[in-house]
Amino acid sequence: MSKVYANATEALKGLVADGQTIGVGGFGLCGIPEVLITALRDTGVKDLTCVSNNAGVDGFGLGLLLETRQIKKMISSYVGENKEFERQYLAGELELEFTPQGTLAERLRAGGAGIPAFFTATGVGTMVAEGKEVREFDGKQYVMERAIEPDVSLIKAYMADRSGNLIFSKTARNFNPNVAQAGKVTVVEVEKIVEVGDLDPDHIHLPGIFVHRIVLNETPEKRIEQRTTR
């Protein structure tokens, strides 16, 4: 059965629902699944918990879902460039689970590896550790972090073959492989689709066993967050 869908709307049909946990790849605006996020907004699903390194910016990325109030909770590392996020959070309209960046990556990696929890020294003695088990190993304190397994993961890659084997472009790899592996179902947005066998096996970054649906987006917007000139 082909994993390639006609468009993002078709790829999300029958997959997303109210109250789900959605994993979203990307780092800032680098390597975000632009058309999948827009399609998710257009489904109208609500009360979502979104797991992503950041919360997009106003009017783009996950910022689109914040504007339409479809996100109930964010699990992220960085939220500093989204005014609507700030407004909703300070007004008590949005839940936030702050997670250090390395811890977030490991929580997703653990989810993909079938590891339910792990201990890390990061966050001990801070608000990050509140309400979590803290245990001593060899004289040092460690906080227990639970794995994350999104109901649906939305990711971005540069190229896929029709079996879902993926190649990422440079730093756009970022959180995408971990998000893909952690998801119960993973949908990938790519710029190029090739036939099975066209990719050198040594060049594949993520095997197709982790990918369930593929969408082609040949002309992504690829915004730059802050352009500085001198």
Secondary structure as the mmCIF struct_conf table of DSSP 4:
data_model
#
loop_
_struct_conf.conf_type_id
_struct_conf.id
_struct_conf.beg_label_comp_id
_struct_conf.beg_label_asym_id
_struct_conf.beg_label_seq_id
_struct_conf.end_label_comp_id
_struct_conf.end_label_asym_id
_struct_conf.end_label_seq_id
STRN STRN1 VAL A 4 TYR A 5
BEND BEND1 ALA A 6 ASN A 7
HELX_RH_AL_P HELX_RH_AL_P1 ALA A 8 LEU A 12
TURN_TY1_P TURN_TY1_P1 LYS A 13 LEU A 15
TURN_TY1_P TURN_TY1_P2 ASP A 18 GLY A 19
STRN STRN2 THR A 21 VAL A 24
STRN STRN3 PHE A 27 PHE A 27
TURN_TY1_P TURN_TY1_P3 GLY A 28 LEU A 29
STRN STRN4 CYS A 30 CYS A 30
TURN_TY1_P TURN_TY1_P4 GLY A 31 GLY A 31
HELX_RH_AL_P HELX_RH_AL_P2 GLU A 34 THR A 43
TURN_TY1_P TURN_TY1_P5 GLY A 44 GLY A 44
BEND BEND2 ASP A 47 ASP A 47
STRN STRN5 LEU A 48 VAL A 51
BEND BEND3 ASN A 53 ASN A 53
STRN STRN6 ASN A 54 ASN A 54
STRN STRN7 VAL A 57 VAL A 57
TURN_TY1_P TURN_TY1_P6 ASP A 58 GLY A 59
STRN STRN8 PHE A 60 PHE A 60
TURN_TY1_P TURN_TY1_P7 GLY A 61 LEU A 62
HELX_RH_AL_P HELX_RH_AL_P3 GLY A 63 GLU A 67
TURN_TY1_P TURN_TY1_P8 THR A 68 ARG A 69
STRN STRN9 ILE A 71 SER A 76
BEND BEND4 SER A 77 SER A 77
STRN STRN10 TYR A 78 TYR A 78
TURN_TY1_P TURN_TY1_P9 GLY A 80 GLU A 81
HELX_RH_AL_P HELX_RH_AL_P4 LYS A 83 LEU A 90
TURN_TY1_P TURN_TY1_P10 ALA A 91 GLY A 92
BEND BEND5 LEU A 94 LEU A 94
STRN STRN11 GLU A 95 PHE A 98
HELX_RH_AL_P HELX_RH_AL_P5 GLN A 101 ALA A 113
TURN_TY1_P TURN_TY1_P11 GLY A 114 GLY A 114
STRN STRN12 ALA A 117 THR A 120
BEND BEND6 ALA A 121 ALA A 121
TURN_TY1_P TURN_TY1_P12 THR A 122 GLY A 125
BEND BEND7 THR A 126 THR A 126
HELX_RH_3T_P HELX_RH_3T_P1 MET A 127 ALA A 129
TURN_TY1_P TURN_TY1_P13 GLU A 130 GLY A 131
BEND BEND8 LYS A 132 LYS A 132
STRN STRN13 VAL A 134 PHE A 137
TURN_TY1_P TURN_TY1_P14 ASP A 138 GLY A 139
STRN STRN14 LYS A 140 ARG A 146
BEND BEND9 ASP A 151 ASP A 151
STRN STRN15 VAL A 152 ASP A 161
TURN_TY1_P TURN_TY1_P15 ARG A 162 SER A 163
STRN STRN16 LEU A 166 ILE A 167
HELX_RH_3T_P HELX_RH_3T_P2 LYS A 170 ARG A 173
TURN_TY1_P TURN_TY1_P16 ASN A 174 PHE A 175
HELX_RH_AL_P HELX_RH_AL_P6 ASN A 176 ALA A 182
BEND BEND10 LYS A 184 LYS A 184
STRN STRN17 VAL A 185 VAL A 194
TURN_TY1_P TURN_TY1_P17 VAL A 196 GLY A 197
BEND BEND11 LEU A 199 LEU A 199
HELX_RH_3T_P HELX_RH_3T_P3 PRO A 201 HIS A 203
BEND BEND12 HIS A 205 HIS A 205
STRN STRN18 LEU A 206 LEU A 206
HELX_RH_3T_P HELX_RH_3T_P4 GLY A 208 PHE A 210
STRN STRN19 ARG A 213 LEU A 216
BEND BEND13 GLU A 218 THR A 219
BEND BEND14 GLU A 225 GLU A 225
#
